[in-house]
């Protein structure tokens, strides 16, 4: 990802051809791309391979595994041949679960998701968390990195506190980032790109603020990516 803006483009489409066009349109302005559940449910590993073909930026495979350690370890082993740079599991699955994934894919940066950015404090308490989002995310980040996770996913509002406890060697990846004068969509805890990088984020996951421009064509999508890259460059 060296030399490219620290943007991971969220490929939130089930279509392989569209995914490839989005990557072509944003070439030079993204450091990586994220394929998630919607895409994987349609195409599985074969779809990931198809998108990776000829792509020279890194893959963030966002499946957020959360199960007993044996199952997560076995599933991670089955997917390791896809060679993503980042592969997500839920930090709330516990240290043994995270360690199982790390053991089965030592060359992949197992990436622990702390608190979903769609959850606000009221919703977090309603599902059983005892602490507010910040404290919960920090605790989960410490647990995950001690279990071997090499990257953390958190909301922009938790970046600085997590960076303070995990150190400089752990990648912090933040969704919930919206350009200035942009809507929040379904994200409850957001920040603009420059502020998120200044807080200590390594990479920003950005989807709709870029991909929605596709309706106006590839140039519009490229311009949207370029604009966000320019925001980040101000840091």
C-alpha positions in Angstrom: 0.0 0.0 0.0 3.1 2.2 0.1 2.8 5.6 -1.7 -1.0 5.4 -2.2 -3.7 7.3 -0.3 -4.6 5.2 2.8 -8.1 4.5 1.5 -9.6 1.1 1.4 -12.6 1.1 -1.1 -15.6 -0.8 0.2 -16.7 -2.9 -2.9 -20.4 -3.1 -1.7 -21.7 -4.8 -4.8 -22.5 -8.5 -5.6 -21.4 -8.1 -9.2 -17.8 -9.1 -10.3 -17.8 -6.9 -13.4 -18.9 -3.9 -11.4 -16.3 -4.5 -8.7 -13.6 -4.6 -11.4 -14.8 -1.4 -13.0 -14.8 0.3 -9.6 -11.2 -0.7 -9.1 -10.2 0.5 -12.5 -12.0 3.9 -12.0 -10.2 4.5 -8.7 -6.8 3.3 -9.6 -4.1 5.4 -8.1 -6.4 6.8 -5.4 -6.9 3.7 -3.2 -4.5 1.5 -1.3 -6.8 -1.5 -1.0 -10.3 -2.8 -1.5 -12.7 -4.5 0.8 -14.9 -7.4 -0.2 -17.5 -8.4 2.3 -20.4 -10.7 3.0 -22.7 -9.6 0.2 -20.1 -10.3 -2.4 -18.8 -13.5 -0.7 -22.4 -14.9 -0.3 -22.9 -14.6 -4.1 -19.5 -15.7 -5.4 -17.5 -17.3 -2.6 -13.8 -17.8 -3.0 -14.0 -18.0 -6.8 -15.4 -14.5 -6.9 -12.6 -13.1 -4.8 -10.0 -14.8 -7.1 -11.7 -13.2 -10.1 -11.6 -9.7 -8.7 -8.0 -10.2 -7.5 -6.8 -11.1 -11.0 -4.7 -8.3 -12.4 -5.3 -6.1 -9.3 -2.2 -4.4 -7.8 -3.6 -3.2 -4.5 -4.2 -5.1 -1.3 -7.3 -7.1 -0.4 -9.3 -6.6 2.8 -11.5 -9.7 3.2 -14.2 -8.6 5.6 -16.2 -11.7 6.7 -16.1 -10.9 10.5 -15.9 -14.5 11.7 -17.4 -15.2 15.1 -17.7 -18.7 16.4 -15.9 -21.2 18.6 -12.1 -21.2 18.2 -12.0 -24.6 16.4 -14.5 -23.4 13.8 -12.9 -20.0 13.2 -9.5 -21.6 12.9 -10.7 -24.2 10.4 -12.6 -21.5 8.4 -9.6 -19.3 8.3 -7.4 -22.1 7.1 -9.8 -22.8 4.2 -9.7 -19.1 3.1 -5.9 -18.5 3.6 -5.2 -19.4 0.0 -6.9 -16.2 -1.0 -4.0 -14.3 0.6 -5.8 -11.1 1.7 -3.6 -8.7 3.5 -6.4 -8.2 6.1 -9.0 -10.7 7.2 -11.6 -9.9 9.9 -12.8 -11.7 12.9 -14.9 -10.2 15.8 -12.8 -9.3 18.7 -15.7 -10.2 21.0 -15.2 -13.8 20.0 -12.4 -13.9 22.6 -8.7 -14.4 22.8 -8.7 -18.1 22.0 -10.8 -17.6 18.9 -8.5 -14.8 17.6 -5.4 -16.9 18.3 -6.9 -19.8 16.4 -7.3 -17.6 13.3 -3.7 -16.3 13.7 -2.3 -19.8 14.0 -4.0 -21.0 10.8 -3.0 -17.9 8.7 0.3 -16.6 10.1 1.1 -14.6 6.9 -2.3 -12.7 7.0 -2.9 -9.8 9.2 -5.8 -11.1 11.3 -7.9 -8.0 11.9 -10.1 -7.7 14.9 -13.4 -5.8 14.7 -14.1 -4.0 18.0 -17.6 -2.3 18.0 -19.6 -2.0 14.8 -19.8 1.6 13.7 -23.6 1.2 13.2 -24.1 0.9 17.0 -24.6 3.8 19.2 -24.3 3.8 23.0 -27.9 2.9 23.7 -27.8 0.0 21.3 -24.5 -1.2 22.7 -25.9 -1.4 26.2 -29.1 -3.1 24.9 -27.0 -6.0 23.5 -25.3 -6.6 26.8 -22.1 -4.5 26.8 -21.4 -3.1 30.3 -19.2 -0.1 29.1 -19.7 2.7 26.6 -18.3 2.3 23.0 -14.9 3.9 23.7 -14.1 1.8 26.8 -15.5 -1.3 25.2 -13.5 -0.8 22.0 -10.2 -0.1 23.8 -10.6 -3.3 25.9 -11.4 -5.4 22.9 -8.4 -3.9 21.0 -6.0 -4.8 23.9 -7.4 -8.3 24.1 -7.2 -8.9 20.3 -3.6 -7.6 19.9 -2.5 -9.7 22.9 -4.0 -12.7 21.1 -2.0 -12.0 18.0 -4.2 -9.7 15.9 -2.1 -7.4 13.8 -4.8 -4.9 12.8 -7.9 -3.4 14.5 -11.1 -2.1 13.1 -12.8 0.7 15.1 -14.9 3.8 14.7 -13.0 7.0 14.2 -14.0 8.2 17.6 -12.0 5.4 19.2 -8.8 5.7 17.1 -6.7 7.9 19.3 -7.5 5.9 22.5 -6.7 2.6 20.8 -3.5 3.9 19.2 -2.4 4.9 22.6 -2.6 1.3 23.9 -1.7 -0.8 20.9 1.4 1.1 19.8 2.6 2.0 16.3 3.0 -1.5 14.8 -0.7 -2.3 14.8 -2.7 -1.2 11.8 -5.9 0.7 12.7 -8.5 0.6 10.1 -11.5 2.9 10.4 -14.9 2.7 8.7 -17.5 5.3 9.5 -15.5 8.0 7.7 -17.4 10.5 5.7 -16.0 13.5 3.7 -16.9 17.0 4.8 -20.5 17.9 4.0 -21.4 14.3 3.5 -24.3 12.3 5.1 -23.6 9.6 7.7 -25.7 6.9 6.0 -26.1 4.0 8.5 -23.0 4.9 10.5 -23.6 6.2 14.0 -20.1 7.3 14.9 -18.3 9.2 12.1 -15.5 11.6 11.4 -14.0 13.3 8.3 -11.0 11.6 6.6 -8.4 14.1 7.5 -9.4 14.1 11.2 -9.4 10.3 11.3 -5.8 10.1 9.9 -4.7 12.8 12.3 -6.1 10.8 15.2 -3.9 7.8 14.3 -5.7 5.7 11.7 -3.6 3.7 9.3 -6.3 3.2 6.7 -9.9 4.4 6.1 -12.6 2.2 4.7 -14.8 4.4 2.4 -17.6 3.1 0.3 -20.7 5.1 -0.7 -19.1 8.6 -0.7 -17.1 7.2 -3.7 -19.2 4.4 -5.2 -22.4 6.4 -5.4 -20.6 8.6 -7.9 -20.6 5.6 -10.3 -24.1 6.6 -11.4 -22.5 9.6 -13.1 -19.8 7.5 -14.7 -16.2 6.4 -14.0 -14.8 9.9 -14.2 -17.2 11.1 -11.4 -16.2 8.1 -9.3 -12.5 8.8 -9.9 -13.0 12.5 -9.0 -14.8 11.5 -5.8 -11.8 9.3 -4.8 -9.4 12.0 -5.8 -11.2 14.5 -3.6 -11.0 12.4 -0.5 -7.4 11.7 -1.2 -6.8 15.4 -1.3 -8.6 15.8 2.1 -6.2 13.3 3.6 -3.2 14.9 2.1 -3.9 18.0 4.1 -2.9 16.2 7.3 
